[in-house]
Amino acid sequence: MTPEETFGQLTGLGKAWRVVEARLEASSSTFLLKVEETPHLWPEESTRAGTPVTCHDHVEPMQWRHLNVFNKECVIVCALPRGRRGDDGKVYRVTPPWEGRSKHFTQEFEAFALTLMREMPVKRAGEILGESDSRMWRMLFAHVKAAYERLSFDNVVWVGADEMNRRKGHNYLTVFADLLAKRVLFATPGKDASVWEAFAGELQRHNGHPKAIRYAAIDMSAAYIKGVSDNLGNAQVVYDKFHVIQYGVEACDQIRKIESRADAGKRDQLERTRWMWLKNRENWTPKEALKWESMSLERCVTGMAYEMRLVLQGIYQWKDVGEARKLFGNWCAWVQAMRERTGELLEPMARAARMIEGHLEGILAHWTQGLTTAFMEGLNSLFSAVKRKARGYRSVEYMTTMLYFVAGKLTLPCY
């Protein structure tokens, strides 16, 4: 068997194509495989087109980057034939079986490149493969776009939505996810009510329907609430426990700042305690535990707010929705009573209590449906790590493409 026949079998060209030359270019250390069509091509093209196809002419020789051969860059070279259809005389360029979506690479090379890009920044993958990051991104765009267009949202009934910081300042993406399949469905700039209209349109483009959505897990943003009401008419709003607890965490931190500024005596006590109040007690360091003990004789309002946050968090350990309703009511009454006794310092926590009272039915839906946005919270961490590795993205298109790539459960490579 000649080297050309060997490489023809290894590349899986079939009967319609053959390797006519295999040689190493010493000057560039590039392995060249020159390929031509065989007479078997035209019966195959005729069957595919449903009409007799004959050879019209050939285009100028083209190149496709293939997987390395003996650690040498390998390139397929071919002057592709153009076929003429018998029914309408249309002339078209024949698509070879090795050509990938980005036209510069073979399918095998693209599959390997996509594997690398999952594990490292696109630029770094390009450096390893000896390709520019612009060509790598074009490849990624082509595959993600094709795979995303083939997605079906017909079984989507539980969705979650959360904003994601795109860059410093108020630049946000709203990310929608299927909380049952744990996959990203859609990402769009902004965090107002209009993003829900865009999501409803995307559902319909992928064989889904807005009225099929039964539950939507969101934070207590007025814009998101309006968006769900206006666009997902049958969806019950579920306020996720992570966001509810976060309101308590943020209120405690605000009280710490206010108390530090308002009381010089408490300033020394609260100095360098920010991270202490953000943790649960079991996660305190020995130094933080001693700090708490030293404050026990003269409790500050921040300490009271911290205990309120822990009690709020503890409500989610109960399994019965009736008991949870009672505990939320007791918690809100306790906070309001202490607000009246303590004064303005406790106002951030009182504001959180009023928000919980106003959205209690949606909060309690967590018990009846068992729905959380834990996947969304994990996605934020995952994508933050991806952004750090890439040192940011150039535009919304780059960021959404990477979101779909790492968390959209796409079928890749897509041919």
C-alpha positions, 0 to 999 in steps of 0.5 A: 500500500502506498503512502497516499493510499494509507493516508486516504484510508486514515482520513476516511475519504471514501471512494469519491476522493483520493490522496494523490500526493503526500509529502513534507514541505521541508521549508515550512515543516508542513505535511501536505496531502493533495486530494482530488475527486474520483469518477465516483463523486458524480453519481453520489452528487447526482443522488444527493441532488436528485438530478444528474450532476456533471463536472463543470470546472474546478476552483483554485486550490484551497487549503484546510488545516488538519490534525498534526502528523508526526507532530508536524502541521498537516494541510489538505490541498484540493482544487475543488470541482464545481458541479452543474445540475442537470435540471436547472443548469445551476453551478455550485462548488462541491462541499468536500467531506472533510470541510469544517464549519469555518471553511479553513479547518477540517472537521477533525481539527475543529473537534480537537480545537473545541475540546481545548477551548472548553478547558482554557481561554480561546487565545491560549488554545490558538497559541497551542494550535498555532492559529490566531484567536480571531480564526478560533473565535470564528470557528467557535461562533459558527459551531455555537450558532448552528448548535444553538439554532437546533435546540428545542425548548418544547419541554421547558416549564421551569425557568430561572433568571438572574442578572450577570455583570458584564463589565465594571459599571451598570452593564448587565446580561440577563441569563435565562436557564432551564432549572430542570435540565440545568442549562442556559437557554438565553442571554440578552443585554439589560435587566429590565422588563423588556428582556422577558419579551425577548425571552418569550420570542426566543422560546417560540423560535425554538418550538417552545411557548411562553404559556407553557412556563409554569414557574419562574424563579427570580429575585424581587426586582419589580422589572422582573416581576412585571416581565413575568406577568406580561409575557409568561401569563401562566407562570407562578413566580417563585422567589428564590431562597438565595435572593431572600437570604441575600437581602438579610446579608446585605442589610446586615452589612449596611447596618455595620457601615452605618453604625461604624460611622454613627458611633465612634465607640462602636467603630473600634469594635466593628473595625475589620469585621466585614467578612465576619458578618458575611459568614455563618458562625460555624465558618468563623475563624478562632479570631472571629469567634473571640471577637464575638465573645468580646462584644457579647457584654455590650452588643452592637446593633450589627450583632443584632442584625446578624442574629436576625439574618441567621434566624431568617436563614434558619427558616429554610430548614423547615419542611412544612409550608405552614410552619414557614409562613408562621416563622416568616410572620414572627420574624418580620414582627420581631424585626419591626419591633426591634426597629421601633426600639432601636431606631434608624440603625436597624432600618435596612433590616426593617426594609428587608422585612417589609419586602418579605411581607410584600412578597410572601406568597412567592417566597412560600412557593419555594416550599410547595415547588422545591424550586431554587436557582442554585444552578444560576448561582453556580453558573455565576461562579463558573462564568466568573472563572471563565471571564477571569481566564479570558480577561474579559470579552470584547462584546456581548456576542463573545460573552453570550457565545461563551455562555452557551458554549460552557453551559448551554449543553449544546451538541458540539461539534455541530455538522 
